[in-house]
Amino acid sequence: MMGGFGWLFMFLVVVGVIAFVVVLRGRSRDDGRKRSTPDIDALGILDARYARGEIDSEEYKKRRADLDR
């Protein structure tokens, strides 16, 4: 059908497309990991919730005491 090196060209195109897809999937997974914030600890989350007004001072003190144990 293609003769000569046509089959080699098609093979290289297929390999190139597969490599491109693999690279794109790898980048999207890395980006997801970079955006996450695993360094935030429980005390930081508690402080942020108190600062936003999600919990009152009594609940803050109680949970802070639980975390200090």
N, C-alpha and C positions, 0 to 999 in steps of 0.2 A: 504494500500500500504506500508506504512513505519512502522506502528504499534508502540506501546510504546511511546517513547518520540521523535520519528523522526519528527513529525509535529512541535514540539516545537523547535527543532534544526533548521529546515528550516525557521521558523518564526524569530528566533534570527539572522540568517544569513541575511535575507532580511532587518531587522531593522538595522543591522550593516552596510550593504552596503548603505542604505539611509543616515544614520548618517555620514558615511565617505564622501559621496558626499556633504552633507550640510556643513561639516567642510571645505572641500576644496574650495567650492564656497565662503564661508565667508572669508577665508584667501586671496583669489585672489582679492576680493573687497577691503579688508583692505590695501593690498599692493598698489593698485592703488591710494588710498587716501594718502598714506604716501609719494609717489613719487611726488605728485603735490606740487606746491609752491604757495599757496594762499597769503603768506606773502609779496610777492613782490608787491610794490606799483607802481603807475603810474610814479612817479619820478625816481624810480629805473630802470624801463623799459626804460624810456627816456634816462637816463644816459648810460645805456648799449648800446642802439642803436647808440648814439653819439660816444661812445668809439669804437664800431665796424666799424664806418664810414658809417653807413646806412643813416645818415642825416648830413647835413652840419651845420655850426655854426649859420647861420641865422635861419634855421628851429628849431634848438635846443633852441635858445633864445626865439623865438616866442612861441613855445609849453611850455617852462618853465614859461613864463609870464602867459600863459593861466592857467597853473596848480596852480600858486601862487594866483590867484584870489579867 
